[in-house]
């Protein structure tokens, strides 16, 4: 997966770089999702999709840094946000489950 597929401005793009680019795109797009939700609700809000984008982006970036780059700094810096995001998803799911079971409607 390290063969160059094509070049962009003298940068060789490999399949692993595509994985890395997608991870960066997902990880960054979460902030636009959060900004949209905040603007829509007119208050600060972190939608569940923010955390799912965080997990997805982290997984792709960690994969890129493990297999494509073999870079321990990149692995560590992208692994920690995945744990925080998974924790927040679990808390959100528990909250929703509790809300559904206690809601009389």
Backbone bond lengths (Angstrom), bond angles and torsions (degrees), N, CA, C in turn:
res aa  C-N    CA-C-N  psi(-1)  N-CA   C-N-CA  omega(-1)  CA-C   N-CA-C  phi
1 X - - - 1.447 - - 1.531 111.16 -
2 X 1.307 117.38 10.10 1.459 120.22 179.32 1.524 113.09 -101.70
3 X 1.347 116.65 6.89 1.459 118.56 177.68 1.531 109.54 -75.95
4 X 1.296 116.20 142.21 1.461 121.84 -178.16 1.522 108.88 -74.76
5 X 1.328 116.10 124.32 1.461 121.55 178.70 1.524 111.33 -83.58
6 X 1.342 114.92 -42.88 1.458 120.98 179.38 1.522 108.26 -163.46
7 X 1.307 116.34 171.80 1.461 122.00 179.80 1.527 110.27 -117.03
8 X 1.318 116.02 141.39 1.464 122.85 172.11 1.516 106.34 -127.07
9 X 1.336 116.65 114.43 1.472 121.42 -179.59 1.532 111.40 49.46
10 X 1.307 116.45 50.47 1.471 124.11 178.28 1.523 114.24 65.98
11 X 1.319 117.85 17.51 1.468 122.12 175.48 1.523 107.26 -107.14
12 X 1.321 116.04 119.28 1.459 120.58 177.96 1.519 110.28 -74.82
13 X 1.333 116.32 124.47 1.462 121.57 -178.54 1.520 108.81 -102.11
14 X 1.340 115.50 117.63 1.467 122.96 178.47 1.532 108.63 -102.66
15 X 1.327 117.63 166.63 1.473 119.08 174.96 1.539 112.39 -56.64
16 X 1.337 117.64 -37.30 1.461 119.39 178.92 1.527 111.69 -67.50
17 X 1.332 117.22 -34.15 1.464 118.77 175.49 1.521 110.51 -66.11
18 X 1.319 117.76 -36.31 1.464 120.31 175.96 1.529 110.57 -61.70
19 X 1.338 116.53 -40.74 1.469 120.80 175.68 1.526 109.48 -60.94
20 X 1.325 116.95 -45.27 1.461 121.48 178.64 1.514 112.45 -62.64
21 X 1.342 116.92 -43.56 1.465 120.64 178.74 1.526 111.15 -62.50
22 X 1.340 116.86 -41.75 1.464 120.39 178.35 1.527 110.49 -64.32
23 X 1.331 116.40 -40.82 1.467 120.14 177.74 1.511 111.84 -61.35
24 X 1.331 116.82 -44.11 1.468 120.67 178.26 1.527 110.04 -63.67
25 X 1.328 116.91 -41.81 1.461 120.99 179.09 1.536 110.75 -59.94
26 X 1.343 116.86 -48.34 1.468 120.18 -179.91 1.518 111.24 -64.65
27 X 1.330 116.43 -44.45 1.460 120.75 -177.44 1.525 110.71 -63.99
28 X 1.324 117.29 -37.30 1.462 121.13 179.06 1.525 111.67 -76.88
29 X 1.322 117.55 -37.56 1.462 120.63 -176.47 1.520 112.68 -62.97
30 X 1.327 117.39 -21.83 1.469 120.00 179.86 1.519 111.10 -59.61
31 X 1.337 117.01 -32.19 1.472 119.81 -179.54 1.521 111.30 -70.97
32 X 1.319 117.64 -33.01 1.461 120.24 175.95 1.524 110.69 -70.44
33 X 1.327 116.91 -36.26 1.469 121.66 175.47 1.532 109.26 -63.07
34 X 1.320 116.41 -45.02 1.463 120.63 179.50 1.528 110.85 -64.14
35 X 1.322 117.62 -42.57 1.461 121.50 179.58 1.530 110.67 -63.24
36 X 1.336 117.06 -41.67 1.465 121.09 178.10 1.533 110.56 -62.64
37 X 1.321 117.08 -45.54 1.476 120.53 -179.87 1.521 110.64 -62.98
38 X 1.325 117.31 -41.09 1.463 121.33 178.96 1.525 110.53 -64.51
39 X 1.307 116.33 -43.51 1.470 120.06 -179.85 1.521 110.63 -64.90
40 X 1.325 116.68 -41.25 1.466 121.41 -178.76 1.534 111.48 -65.37
41 X 1.341 116.59 -42.91 1.472 120.54 -177.30 1.530 113.21 -88.04
42 X 1.341 116.09 -10.77 1.463 122.21 -178.54 1.533 112.17 60.46
43 X 1.324 114.96 31.75 1.463 123.13 173.40 1.527 107.21 -158.62
44 X 1.308 116.74 158.11 1.461 119.85 -179.02 1.525 109.32 -66.00
45 X 1.309 115.53 129.01 1.457 120.92 -177.14 1.523 109.64 -146.20
46 X 1.321 116.98 136.02 1.466 123.28 176.49 1.528 107.26 -110.71
47 X 1.333 117.92 98.13 1.468 119.80 -179.66 1.527 111.65 -69.45
48 X 1.312 116.28 157.60 1.460 121.59 179.32 1.532 110.91 -58.23
49 X 1.319 116.40 -33.87 1.469 119.38 179.45 1.531 111.67 -61.53
50 X 1.332 117.30 -29.00 1.467 121.19 175.55 1.523 109.70 -57.80
51 X 1.335 116.63 -45.25 1.469 120.82 -177.70 1.523 111.23 -71.90
52 X 1.332 117.73 -36.51 1.461 120.15 177.74 1.526 111.10 -66.83
53 X 1.325 117.32 -39.56 1.468 120.10 175.47 1.524 110.38 -64.03
54 X 1.338 116.89 -36.70 1.462 121.20 177.95 1.520 110.97 -62.99
55 X 1.322 116.63 -46.80 1.471 120.91 179.89 1.526 110.25 -63.83
56 X 1.326 116.81 -47.53 1.470 120.86 -179.09 1.524 111.10 -60.86
57 X 1.323 116.43 -47.77 1.460 120.39 179.22 1.516 111.99 -62.25
58 X 1.334 116.63 -42.58 1.464 120.84 179.42 1.524 111.46 -62.36
59 X 1.320 116.85 -44.58 1.467 120.43 -179.71 1.526 110.62 -61.07
60 X 1.331 116.45 -45.53 1.463 119.40 179.58 1.526 111.43 -65.12
61 X 1.324 116.98 -42.50 1.462 119.79 -179.85 1.525 112.12 -67.66
62 X 1.324 117.45 -40.80 1.465 119.81 176.80 1.529 109.99 -63.30
63 X 1.333 116.96 -41.01 1.469 120.21 176.82 1.521 110.64 -60.01
64 X 1.327 116.21 -44.97 1.462 120.42 178.79 1.529 110.96 -60.25
65 X 1.336 116.60 -45.99 1.457 119.15 -177.37 1.527 112.76 -72.30
66 X 1.333 118.45 -25.48 1.470 120.97 176.55 1.529 110.49 -78.32
67 X 1.323 116.15 -54.40 1.465 120.53 -170.73 1.523 113.82 -93.92
68 X 1.311 117.51 -35.06 1.452 120.14 -175.34 1.509 114.07 -88.57
69 X 1.316 116.97 -31.71 1.449 120.28 -172.03 1.525 113.44 -122.55
70 X 1.327 117.60 -26.68 1.468 123.33 -176.24 1.528 109.99 55.46
71 X 1.342 114.73 56.37 1.458 122.07 -174.82 1.530 109.46 -121.04
72 X 1.338 116.61 108.20 1.467 120.48 -175.82 1.526 112.63 -66.10
73 X 1.321 118.29 -32.08 1.469 120.77 178.48 1.528 110.04 -65.27
74 X 1.312 116.50 -44.66 1.462 120.60 177.67 1.521 112.11 -63.69
75 X 1.325 116.40 -37.87 1.469 120.42 179.15 1.516 110.10 -63.16
76 X 1.317 117.00 -51.27 1.469 121.53 -177.86 1.523 111.46 -63.88
77 X 1.334 117.00 -43.40 1.459 119.73 -176.22 1.521 113.23 -69.55
78 X 1.323 117.83 -20.35 1.460 120.02 179.05 1.523 113.65 -106.13
79 X 1.315 117.50 -11.57 1.459 120.99 179.36 1.530 111.55 -79.06
80 X 1.321 116.90 -41.71 1.466 119.98 -178.08 1.530 113.26 -59.53
81 X 1.353 119.12 -46.00 1.469 117.56 178.27 1.527 113.25 -59.30
82 X 1.319 117.94 -28.71 1.469 120.24 178.39 1.525 110.64 -64.05
83 X 1.326 117.77 -41.97 1.465 120.81 178.69 1.524 111.50 -64.09
84 X 1.316 116.90 -43.33 1.466 121.71 178.70 1.527 109.87 -62.84
85 X 1.319 116.64 -43.21 1.463 120.77 -179.03 1.521 111.78 -66.46
86 X 1.326 117.28 -43.24 1.473 120.46 177.35 1.527 109.86 -61.83
87 X 1.320 117.53 -42.32 1.465 121.30 177.40 1.533 110.27 -57.51
88 X 1.325 117.15 -46.60 1.458 120.70 -179.19 1.521 112.32 -65.72
89 X 1.325 117.56 -35.30 1.469 120.66 175.95 1.524 110.04 -65.01
90 X 1.332 117.10 -44.16 1.476 121.01 179.31 1.527 110.32 -62.14
91 X 1.328 117.83 -45.26 1.469 121.35 178.44 1.531 109.96 -60.36
92 X 1.335 117.15 -44.07 1.457 121.22 179.43 1.523 111.44 -62.56
93 X 1.336 117.28 -42.09 1.463 120.65 179.88 1.533 111.14 -65.52
94 X 1.331 116.06 -40.98 1.471 119.54 177.17 1.517 111.15 -62.90
95 X 1.334 115.71 -42.33 1.466 120.73 179.53 1.528 110.52 -62.46
96 X 1.330 116.54 -44.71 1.469 120.23 179.66 1.529 111.26 -64.22
97 X 1.342 116.24 -39.76 1.465 119.98 179.45 1.524 110.16 -64.68
98 X 1.327 116.79 -43.43 1.466 120.96 178.28 1.516 110.77 -64.04
99 X 1.322 116.69 -42.36 1.461 120.66 179.45 1.514 111.75 -63.41
100 X 1.326 117.42 -36.06 1.478 120.97 179.90 1.524 110.97 -71.37
101 X 1.324 117.72 -35.91 1.474 120.29 -177.01 1.517 112.25 -80.73
102 X 1.346 117.83 -24.95 1.465 120.51 -179.06 1.529 112.76 -97.89
103 X 1.327 117.82 -8.15 1.460 121.62 -178.68 1.535 109.66 -77.83
104 X 1.343 117.95 118.38 1.462 120.34 -177.38 1.538 113.63 -72.24
105 X 1.311 118.24 -15.57 1.463 121.48 -175.97 1.463 112.72 -77.06
